[in-house]
Amino acid sequence: MKEYKNTGSKDTRSGFGDGLTELGKTNENVVALCADLTGSLKMDDFKANHPERFFQVGIAEANMIGMAAGMTIGGKIPFTGTFANFATGRVYDQIRQSVAYSGKNVKICASHAGVTLGEDGATHQILEDLGLMKMLPGMTVINTCDYNQTKAATIAIAEHDGPVYLRFGRPKVANFTPEDQKFEIGKAVKLYEGTDVTIIATGHLVWEAVQAAVELNEKGISAEVINIHTIKPLDEEAIITSAKKTGCVVTAEEHNFLGGLGESVARTLAENHPTPQEFVATKDTFGESGTPAQLMDKYGLNAAAIVKASEKVLKRK
Amino acid sequence: MPNINELQDFATQVRRDILRQVHKVNSGHPGGSLGCTEFFTALYQEVMEYNTNFDMDGKGEDLFFLSNGHISPVYYSVLARSGYFPVEELNTFRLIDSRLQGHPTTHEGLPGIRIASGSLGQGMSVALGAAQTKKLNNDKHIVYSLHGDGELQEGQNWEAIMYAAGNKVDNIISTIDLNGQQIDGSTENVLPLGNLKAKFEAFGWDVMEIENGNDIEQVINGLKEAKSRTGKGKPVCILMTTVMGHGVDFMMHTHAWHGKAPNDEQLEKGLSQNPETLGDY
């Protein structure tokens, strides 16, 4: 069984910051806007290198989204930065009308998504953002799993013409995907070939899925692991093909099971190849204060939860 | 010097277009549209530098953003009669498969429109973004925007107003249509706006007033004066007093025609007060 090595834990938001730094050098049309969270979003380098292309908007997310939409008129590619909660729910109508419906080339980059934000608690831990964003026509929705993938995604979305929601997180997590990876929007990445169960994971849960597959292997269960970094457009073919092979599916995400990756997978399978499915996700609840590891454990968002869900879904085949 | 008679004829024809558009589909917003007819006429026929060969990026030309998108009938009429799209297309206002949606949108590809608007309070932010891009592109042209007075009740405006002054965005002219009316009644009764001049000035804007926004000469002079005040470190605001429903006597001085179409008889009466000038579509 292939071994995925953690080359050194890093936060995904640093992947965004470093990707933005690189874009600053390579694409003069890239501009960045931030709502008083420059350090948290790791946008300091871009700001220092390109002060004329960095726009501090203050604690005013609605104005930030509207300005970003306006900045596309004249050829700029705006990247907005704030926490996922303030990047989506707080400004849903601004994104809907001024960005999505208006078809503007804005990249909404969102850090501190999910319960792994930790001690700040539920006011800041959005678990509904993927649902909000994927429902908007024309919106591309990406949730990356580690530093390398986040950096690659940040660079890739500048080349995509259209609105994008890029979601990443706060804590340091395993960095295990290749440094030189080519990020293809909408293309699933298969991490393990397997025959008994398909595990489809996104974001921080991908590393947990890898650990779960190793554990399942020790129990004699062959798990196929798919890293879905793009929730929309969804790589339906990869999902259907794998479900046909294994006959059962577990989805894993740091998000409410209403509206997230799991529901998108369930719809795909219901339409094409109905398959038993278990959901590793929060179950219609808010988060709370705690360390990221404690919260992942309490809300059933880790390798142990994926193993348990896999064993359960195997019995439903 | 502008030919005032010609511009007044243009405005009269626009008023006919507004009434005929909303009458045909028995929906739409004639009140604010009629009140802003002189503003749109002055902007597109006299003040703005633009290409009717529409390009979304709008480099090397002035830009206009309508924030209070419900007054689409006046916007569509003036865009069409300024050469952006065939005047006959006004016949499709609010109909299925039309580019002339109830509220303006880029989604159907109507030339002249650069942002969707209708959900209120978003236009100034968009205009600011476009103005900042003009600066980055070293493009000396101006960004104009129009906002309803009631619309200023939306908090996003004040985020934008604070940003614009704090960051010296001095290539923008935002006009506020002071007609004192909104859907539920007068702004004074619904939610008083207070002293808008003092408010904009306190935020750091250069504020000027157009006392009669239904006098075409005053509007032209005001817009030109505003233009001369750009590039001096402050965003420019015009507080423009208009009469909702102006030019149709029974629609004036009331919020009743904010979002209501005239019936056949009312249409005839309104049209008789605004005789055909450039020719109906």
Interface residues (C-beta under 8 A of the other chain):
Chain A: V31 E52 R53 F55 V57 G58 A60 A62 N63 M64 I65 G66 M67 A68 A69 G70 M71 T72 I73 G74 G75 K76 P78 D93 Q94 R96 Q97 S98 Y101 S102 G103 K104
Chain B: M56 D57 G58 K59 L63 F65 T105 T106 H107 R114 I115 A116 S117 G118 S119 G121 Q122 G123 M124 S125 V126 A127 L128 G129 A130 A131 Q132 T133 K134 L136 N137 D139 G155 Q156 E159 A160 M162 Y163 G166 N167
